[in-house]
Amino acid sequence: MTNVLMLCGSLRKGSTNEAALRTAQAVAPDGLDTTLYAGMGDLPHFNPDDDREPPHPAVAGLRAAIGAADAVLICTPEYAGALPGSFKNLLDWTIGGGEIYEKPVAWLNVASPPRPRAAATRTPRCARCSATRAPRSSRPRARGSR
């Protein structure tokens, strides 16, 4: 069984990003177990001085969820041409624990229609993946594509 942790970058009720992840859960093939992380709103503001033992309970929960996963699937909106602040905060908390290092990470974008500035959000995403040494594909692929 492969366990995929799904991270939604939106706190908004009715988020299309969360809906996309829930759809992915519903159509997940046999042998793929998915968990939608629901604690982003509980995370404290990141401060490196606070990244020590014992971690805040919400941080410990996030890190445990990542540690238990075989892979991570992220679906996040963009705000003002960048990642949402609350999601950036979540990512900041992942660095100190190390659970995400070298773990496969996939990004899903449900923005429609594509906007020219959407490409700007790929740069911080790729930088974050590089910081965690997460394997990533050099080009996006959809099911059934070559």
PyMOL CGO cylinders between C-alpha atoms (Angstrom):
from pymol import cmd
from pymol.cgo import CYLINDER

trace = [
    CYLINDER, 0.00, 0.00, 0.00, 1.35, 3.43, -0.98, 0.3, 1, 1, 1, 1, 1, 1,
    CYLINDER, 1.35, 3.43, -0.98, 0.33, 6.29, 1.30, 0.3, 1, 1, 1, 1, 1, 1,
    CYLINDER, 0.33, 6.29, 1.30, -0.02, 9.75, -0.29, 0.3, 1, 1, 1, 1, 1, 1,
    CYLINDER, -0.02, 9.75, -0.29, -0.42, 12.81, 1.92, 0.3, 1, 1, 1, 1, 1, 1,
    CYLINDER, -0.42, 12.81, 1.92, -2.48, 15.52, 0.22, 0.3, 1, 1, 1, 1, 1, 1,
    CYLINDER, -2.48, 15.52, 0.22, -1.80, 19.14, 1.16, 0.3, 1, 1, 1, 1, 1, 1,
    CYLINDER, -1.80, 19.14, 1.16, -4.29, 21.83, 0.19, 0.3, 1, 1, 1, 1, 1, 1,
    CYLINDER, -4.29, 21.83, 0.19, -2.86, 25.34, 0.03, 0.3, 1, 1, 1, 1, 1, 1,
    CYLINDER, -2.86, 25.34, 0.03, -6.20, 27.01, 0.65, 0.3, 1, 1, 1, 1, 1, 1,
    CYLINDER, -6.20, 27.01, 0.65, -8.07, 27.57, 3.90, 0.3, 1, 1, 1, 1, 1, 1,
    CYLINDER, -8.07, 27.57, 3.90, -11.18, 28.78, 2.06, 0.3, 1, 1, 1, 1, 1, 1,
    CYLINDER, -11.18, 28.78, 2.06, -14.42, 26.85, 2.49, 0.3, 1, 1, 1, 1, 1, 1,
    CYLINDER, -14.42, 26.85, 2.49, -15.46, 25.42, -0.86, 0.3, 1, 1, 1, 1, 1, 1,
    CYLINDER, -15.46, 25.42, -0.86, -11.93, 25.64, -2.24, 0.3, 1, 1, 1, 1, 1, 1,
    CYLINDER, -11.93, 25.64, -2.24, -11.54, 24.23, -5.75, 0.3, 1, 1, 1, 1, 1, 1,
    CYLINDER, -11.54, 24.23, -5.75, -8.09, 23.05, -4.68, 0.3, 1, 1, 1, 1, 1, 1,
    CYLINDER, -8.09, 23.05, -4.68, -9.53, 20.95, -1.88, 0.3, 1, 1, 1, 1, 1, 1,
    CYLINDER, -9.53, 20.95, -1.88, -12.24, 19.71, -4.26, 0.3, 1, 1, 1, 1, 1, 1,
    CYLINDER, -12.24, 19.71, -4.26, -9.54, 18.56, -6.69, 0.3, 1, 1, 1, 1, 1, 1,
    CYLINDER, -9.54, 18.56, -6.69, -7.77, 16.66, -3.91, 0.3, 1, 1, 1, 1, 1, 1,
    CYLINDER, -7.77, 16.66, -3.91, -11.03, 15.08, -2.75, 0.3, 1, 1, 1, 1, 1, 1,
    CYLINDER, -11.03, 15.08, -2.75, -11.69, 14.02, -6.35, 0.3, 1, 1, 1, 1, 1, 1,
    CYLINDER, -11.69, 14.02, -6.35, -8.21, 12.48, -6.50, 0.3, 1, 1, 1, 1, 1, 1,
    CYLINDER, -8.21, 12.48, -6.50, -9.07, 10.58, -3.30, 0.3, 1, 1, 1, 1, 1, 1,
    CYLINDER, -9.07, 10.58, -3.30, -12.31, 9.33, -4.80, 0.3, 1, 1, 1, 1, 1, 1,
    CYLINDER, -12.31, 9.33, -4.80, -10.65, 7.98, -7.95, 0.3, 1, 1, 1, 1, 1, 1,
    CYLINDER, -10.65, 7.98, -7.95, -7.45, 6.68, -6.32, 0.3, 1, 1, 1, 1, 1, 1,
    CYLINDER, -7.45, 6.68, -6.32, -6.66, 3.18, -7.58, 0.3, 1, 1, 1, 1, 1, 1,
    CYLINDER, -6.66, 3.18, -7.58, -6.45, 0.13, -5.37, 0.3, 1, 1, 1, 1, 1, 1,
    CYLINDER, -6.45, 0.13, -5.37, -3.19, 0.06, -3.47, 0.3, 1, 1, 1, 1, 1, 1,
    CYLINDER, -3.19, 0.06, -3.47, -3.10, 3.83, -3.03, 0.3, 1, 1, 1, 1, 1, 1,
    CYLINDER, -3.10, 3.83, -3.03, -4.12, 5.19, 0.36, 0.3, 1, 1, 1, 1, 1, 1,
    CYLINDER, -4.12, 5.19, 0.36, -4.70, 8.96, 0.53, 0.3, 1, 1, 1, 1, 1, 1,
    CYLINDER, -4.70, 8.96, 0.53, -4.89, 11.29, 3.51, 0.3, 1, 1, 1, 1, 1, 1,
    CYLINDER, -4.89, 11.29, 3.51, -6.03, 14.90, 3.23, 0.3, 1, 1, 1, 1, 1, 1,
    CYLINDER, -6.03, 14.90, 3.23, -4.14, 17.01, 5.77, 0.3, 1, 1, 1, 1, 1, 1,
    CYLINDER, -4.14, 17.01, 5.77, -6.55, 19.34, 7.58, 0.3, 1, 1, 1, 1, 1, 1,
    CYLINDER, -6.55, 19.34, 7.58, -4.30, 21.12, 10.11, 0.3, 1, 1, 1, 1, 1, 1,
    CYLINDER, -4.30, 21.12, 10.11, -2.86, 24.03, 8.13, 0.3, 1, 1, 1, 1, 1, 1,
    CYLINDER, -2.86, 24.03, 8.13, -5.00, 26.59, 9.94, 0.3, 1, 1, 1, 1, 1, 1,
    CYLINDER, -5.00, 26.59, 9.94, -3.73, 25.34, 13.31, 0.3, 1, 1, 1, 1, 1, 1,
    CYLINDER, -3.73, 25.34, 13.31, -0.04, 25.90, 12.57, 0.3, 1, 1, 1, 1, 1, 1,
    CYLINDER, -0.04, 25.90, 12.57, 1.62, 28.79, 14.42, 0.3, 1, 1, 1, 1, 1, 1,
    CYLINDER, 1.62, 28.79, 14.42, 3.44, 31.49, 12.47, 0.3, 1, 1, 1, 1, 1, 1,
    CYLINDER, 3.44, 31.49, 12.47, 6.85, 30.14, 11.55, 0.3, 1, 1, 1, 1, 1, 1,
    CYLINDER, 6.85, 30.14, 11.55, 9.73, 31.39, 13.65, 0.3, 1, 1, 1, 1, 1, 1,
    CYLINDER, 9.73, 31.39, 13.65, 13.05, 29.51, 13.48, 0.3, 1, 1, 1, 1, 1, 1,
    CYLINDER, 13.05, 29.51, 13.48, 13.57, 30.25, 17.19, 0.3, 1, 1, 1, 1, 1, 1,
    CYLINDER, 13.57, 30.25, 17.19, 10.43, 28.19, 17.93, 0.3, 1, 1, 1, 1, 1, 1,
    CYLINDER, 10.43, 28.19, 17.93, 11.56, 25.21, 15.83, 0.3, 1, 1, 1, 1, 1, 1,
    CYLINDER, 11.56, 25.21, 15.83, 12.85, 23.16, 18.75, 0.3, 1, 1, 1, 1, 1, 1,
    CYLINDER, 12.85, 23.16, 18.75, 11.89, 20.17, 20.88, 0.3, 1, 1, 1, 1, 1, 1,
    CYLINDER, 11.89, 20.17, 20.88, 9.19, 19.65, 21.76, 0.3, 1, 1, 1, 1, 1, 1,
    CYLINDER, 9.19, 19.65, 21.76, 7.54, 21.16, 18.69, 0.3, 1, 1, 1, 1, 1, 1,
    CYLINDER, 7.54, 21.16, 18.69, 4.13, 22.86, 18.81, 0.3, 1, 1, 1, 1, 1, 1,
    CYLINDER, 4.13, 22.86, 18.81, 1.45, 20.10, 18.67, 0.3, 1, 1, 1, 1, 1, 1,
    CYLINDER, 1.45, 20.10, 18.67, 0.23, 21.26, 15.23, 0.3, 1, 1, 1, 1, 1, 1,
    CYLINDER, 0.23, 21.26, 15.23, 3.80, 21.18, 13.89, 0.3, 1, 1, 1, 1, 1, 1,
    CYLINDER, 3.80, 21.18, 13.89, 4.34, 17.72, 15.38, 0.3, 1, 1, 1, 1, 1, 1,
    CYLINDER, 4.34, 17.72, 15.38, 1.13, 16.56, 13.68, 0.3, 1, 1, 1, 1, 1, 1,
    CYLINDER, 1.13, 16.56, 13.68, 2.21, 17.94, 10.30, 0.3, 1, 1, 1, 1, 1, 1,
    CYLINDER, 2.21, 17.94, 10.30, 5.63, 16.35, 10.54, 0.3, 1, 1, 1, 1, 1, 1,
    CYLINDER, 5.63, 16.35, 10.54, 4.16, 13.02, 11.65, 0.3, 1, 1, 1, 1, 1, 1,
    CYLINDER, 4.16, 13.02, 11.65, 1.73, 13.04, 8.71, 0.3, 1, 1, 1, 1, 1, 1,
    CYLINDER, 1.73, 13.04, 8.71, 4.57, 13.75, 6.27, 0.3, 1, 1, 1, 1, 1, 1,
    CYLINDER, 4.57, 13.75, 6.27, 6.76, 11.12, 7.90, 0.3, 1, 1, 1, 1, 1, 1,
    CYLINDER, 6.76, 11.12, 7.90, 4.03, 8.48, 7.56, 0.3, 1, 1, 1, 1, 1, 1,
    CYLINDER, 4.03, 8.48, 7.56, 3.50, 9.26, 3.86, 0.3, 1, 1, 1, 1, 1, 1,
    CYLINDER, 3.50, 9.26, 3.86, 5.35, 7.67, 0.95, 0.3, 1, 1, 1, 1, 1, 1,
    CYLINDER, 5.35, 7.67, 0.95, 4.67, 10.71, -1.25, 0.3, 1, 1, 1, 1, 1, 1,
    CYLINDER, 4.67, 10.71, -1.25, 3.05, 14.16, -1.08, 0.3, 1, 1, 1, 1, 1, 1,
    CYLINDER, 3.05, 14.16, -1.08, 0.50, 15.70, -3.46, 0.3, 1, 1, 1, 1, 1, 1,
    CYLINDER, 0.50, 15.70, -3.46, 0.04, 19.47, -3.22, 0.3, 1, 1, 1, 1, 1, 1,
    CYLINDER, 0.04, 19.47, -3.22, -2.79, 21.52, -4.71, 0.3, 1, 1, 1, 1, 1, 1,
    CYLINDER, -2.79, 21.52, -4.71, -2.63, 25.24, -4.00, 0.3, 1, 1, 1, 1, 1, 1,
    CYLINDER, -2.63, 25.24, -4.00, -3.98, 28.47, -5.43, 0.3, 1, 1, 1, 1, 1, 1,
    CYLINDER, -3.98, 28.47, -5.43, -1.88, 31.51, -6.10, 0.3, 1, 1, 1, 1, 1, 1,
    CYLINDER, -1.88, 31.51, -6.10, -2.49, 34.87, -4.50, 0.3, 1, 1, 1, 1, 1, 1,
    CYLINDER, -2.49, 34.87, -4.50, -0.88, 38.04, -5.82, 0.3, 1, 1, 1, 1, 1, 1,
    CYLINDER, -0.88, 38.04, -5.82, 1.38, 35.94, -8.05, 0.3, 1, 1, 1, 1, 1, 1,
    CYLINDER, 1.38, 35.94, -8.05, 2.77, 33.79, -5.23, 0.3, 1, 1, 1, 1, 1, 1,
    CYLINDER, 2.77, 33.79, -5.23, 1.93, 30.98, -2.86, 0.3, 1, 1, 1, 1, 1, 1,
    CYLINDER, 1.93, 30.98, -2.86, -0.66, 31.82, -0.19, 0.3, 1, 1, 1, 1, 1, 1,
    CYLINDER, -0.66, 31.82, -0.19, 0.98, 32.96, 3.05, 0.3, 1, 1, 1, 1, 1, 1,
    CYLINDER, 0.98, 32.96, 3.05, -0.64, 30.21, 5.12, 0.3, 1, 1, 1, 1, 1, 1,
    CYLINDER, -0.64, 30.21, 5.12, 0.69, 27.55, 2.76, 0.3, 1, 1, 1, 1, 1, 1,
    CYLINDER, 0.69, 27.55, 2.76, 4.17, 29.11, 2.70, 0.3, 1, 1, 1, 1, 1, 1,
    CYLINDER, 4.17, 29.11, 2.70, 4.01, 28.95, 6.49, 0.3, 1, 1, 1, 1, 1, 1,
    CYLINDER, 4.01, 28.95, 6.49, 3.23, 25.21, 6.29, 0.3, 1, 1, 1, 1, 1, 1,
    CYLINDER, 3.23, 25.21, 6.29, 6.18, 24.68, 3.96, 0.3, 1, 1, 1, 1, 1, 1,
    CYLINDER, 6.18, 24.68, 3.96, 8.49, 26.59, 6.30, 0.3, 1, 1, 1, 1, 1, 1,
    CYLINDER, 8.49, 26.59, 6.30, 7.57, 24.20, 9.12, 0.3, 1, 1, 1, 1, 1, 1,
    CYLINDER, 7.57, 24.20, 9.12, 8.51, 21.19, 6.96, 0.3, 1, 1, 1, 1, 1, 1,
    CYLINDER, 8.51, 21.19, 6.96, 12.15, 22.21, 6.54, 0.3, 1, 1, 1, 1, 1, 1,
    CYLINDER, 12.15, 22.21, 6.54, 13.36, 21.85, 10.14, 0.3, 1, 1, 1, 1, 1, 1,
    CYLINDER, 13.36, 21.85, 10.14, 11.93, 18.39, 10.69, 0.3, 1, 1, 1, 1, 1, 1,
    CYLINDER, 11.93, 18.39, 10.69, 13.46, 16.72, 7.65, 0.3, 1, 1, 1, 1, 1, 1,
    CYLINDER, 13.46, 16.72, 7.65, 10.54, 14.30, 7.09, 0.3, 1, 1, 1, 1, 1, 1,
    CYLINDER, 10.54, 14.30, 7.09, 9.97, 15.59, 3.57, 0.3, 1, 1, 1, 1, 1, 1,
    CYLINDER, 9.97, 15.59, 3.57, 13.61, 15.33, 2.44, 0.3, 1, 1, 1, 1, 1, 1,
    CYLINDER, 13.61, 15.33, 2.44, 13.94, 13.20, -0.70, 0.3, 1, 1, 1, 1, 1, 1,
    CYLINDER, 13.94, 13.20, -0.70, 10.22, 12.31, -0.59, 0.3, 1, 1, 1, 1, 1, 1,
    CYLINDER, 10.22, 12.31, -0.59, 8.42, 12.40, -3.97, 0.3, 1, 1, 1, 1, 1, 1,
    CYLINDER, 8.42, 12.40, -3.97, 6.31, 15.55, -4.28, 0.3, 1, 1, 1, 1, 1, 1,
    CYLINDER, 6.31, 15.55, -4.28, 3.75, 16.38, -6.98, 0.3, 1, 1, 1, 1, 1, 1,
    CYLINDER, 3.75, 16.38, -6.98, 2.02, 19.73, -7.59, 0.3, 1, 1, 1, 1, 1, 1,
    CYLINDER, 2.02, 19.73, -7.59, -1.48, 20.02, -8.98, 0.3, 1, 1, 1, 1, 1, 1,
    CYLINDER, -1.48, 20.02, -8.98, -2.77, 23.33, -10.34, 0.3, 1, 1, 1, 1, 1, 1,
    CYLINDER, -2.77, 23.33, -10.34, -6.51, 23.75, -10.90, 0.3, 1, 1, 1, 1, 1, 1,
    CYLINDER, -6.51, 23.75, -10.90, -6.45, 27.42, -11.93, 0.3, 1, 1, 1, 1, 1, 1,
    CYLINDER, -6.45, 27.42, -11.93, -8.58, 28.13, -14.97, 0.3, 1, 1, 1, 1, 1, 1,
    CYLINDER, -8.58, 28.13, -14.97, -8.03, 29.65, -17.41, 0.3, 1, 1, 1, 1, 1, 1,
    CYLINDER, -8.03, 29.65, -17.41, -4.20, 29.63, -17.30, 0.3, 1, 1, 1, 1, 1, 1,
    CYLINDER, -4.20, 29.63, -17.30, -2.85, 33.05, -16.51, 0.3, 1, 1, 1, 1, 1, 1,
    CYLINDER, -2.85, 33.05, -16.51, 0.55, 34.34, -17.63, 0.3, 1, 1, 1, 1, 1, 1,
    CYLINDER, 0.55, 34.34, -17.63, 1.52, 35.15, -14.05, 0.3, 1, 1, 1, 1, 1, 1,
    CYLINDER, 1.52, 35.15, -14.05, 0.79, 31.57, -12.93, 0.3, 1, 1, 1, 1, 1, 1,
    CYLINDER, 0.79, 31.57, -12.93, 4.27, 30.69, -14.16, 0.3, 1, 1, 1, 1, 1, 1,
    CYLINDER, 4.27, 30.69, -14.16, 5.66, 32.97, -11.45, 0.3, 1, 1, 1, 1, 1, 1,
    CYLINDER, 5.66, 32.97, -11.45, 4.44, 30.60, -8.72, 0.3, 1, 1, 1, 1, 1, 1,
    CYLINDER, 4.44, 30.60, -8.72, 6.48, 27.73, -10.19, 0.3, 1, 1, 1, 1, 1, 1,
    CYLINDER, 6.48, 27.73, -10.19, 9.73, 29.42, -9.19, 0.3, 1, 1, 1, 1, 1, 1,
    CYLINDER, 9.73, 29.42, -9.19, 9.09, 29.39, -5.42, 0.3, 1, 1, 1, 1, 1, 1,
    CYLINDER, 9.09, 29.39, -5.42, 7.65, 25.87, -5.71, 0.3, 1, 1, 1, 1, 1, 1,
    CYLINDER, 7.65, 25.87, -5.71, 10.75, 24.59, -7.49, 0.3, 1, 1, 1, 1, 1, 1,
    CYLINDER, 10.75, 24.59, -7.49, 12.98, 26.39, -5.00, 0.3, 1, 1, 1, 1, 1, 1,
    CYLINDER, 12.98, 26.39, -5.00, 11.12, 24.75, -2.12, 0.3, 1, 1, 1, 1, 1, 1,
    CYLINDER, 11.12, 24.75, -2.12, 11.44, 21.31, -3.77, 0.3, 1, 1, 1, 1, 1, 1,
    CYLINDER, 11.44, 21.31, -3.77, 15.16, 21.95, -4.23, 0.3, 1, 1, 1, 1, 1, 1,
    CYLINDER, 15.16, 21.95, -4.23, 15.51, 22.88, -0.56, 0.3, 1, 1, 1, 1, 1, 1,
    CYLINDER, 15.51, 22.88, -0.56, 14.00, 19.54, 0.42, 0.3, 1, 1, 1, 1, 1, 1,
    CYLINDER, 14.00, 19.54, 0.42, 15.76, 17.55, -2.32, 0.3, 1, 1, 1, 1, 1, 1,
    CYLINDER, 15.76, 17.55, -2.32, 12.33, 16.25, -3.34, 0.3, 1, 1, 1, 1, 1, 1,
    CYLINDER, 12.33, 16.25, -3.34, 12.38, 14.38, -6.66, 0.3, 1, 1, 1, 1, 1, 1,
    CYLINDER, 12.38, 14.38, -6.66, 10.33, 16.12, -9.32, 0.3, 1, 1, 1, 1, 1, 1,
    CYLINDER, 10.33, 16.12, -9.32, 9.53, 15.71, -12.97, 0.3, 1, 1, 1, 1, 1, 1,
    CYLINDER, 9.53, 15.71, -12.97, 10.98, 18.16, -15.45, 0.3, 1, 1, 1, 1, 1, 1,
    CYLINDER, 10.98, 18.16, -15.45, 7.65, 18.37, -17.26, 0.3, 1, 1, 1, 1, 1, 1,
    CYLINDER, 7.65, 18.37, -17.26, 4.05, 18.01, -16.16, 0.3, 1, 1, 1, 1, 1, 1,
    CYLINDER, 4.05, 18.01, -16.16, 2.19, 14.87, -17.12, 0.3, 1, 1, 1, 1, 1, 1,
    CYLINDER, 2.19, 14.87, -17.12, -1.42, 13.86, -17.06, 0.3, 1, 1, 1, 1, 1, 1,
    CYLINDER, -1.42, 13.86, -17.06, -2.71, 10.31, -16.82, 0.3, 1, 1, 1, 1, 1, 1,
    CYLINDER, -2.71, 10.31, -16.82, -2.39, 8.69, -20.21, 0.3, 1, 1, 1, 1, 1, 1,
    CYLINDER, -2.39, 8.69, -20.21, 0.16, 11.20, -21.56, 0.3, 1, 1, 1, 1, 1, 1,
    CYLINDER, 0.16, 11.20, -21.56, 3.50, 10.13, -22.97, 0.3, 1, 1, 1, 1, 1, 1,
]
cmd.load_cgo(trace, "trace")
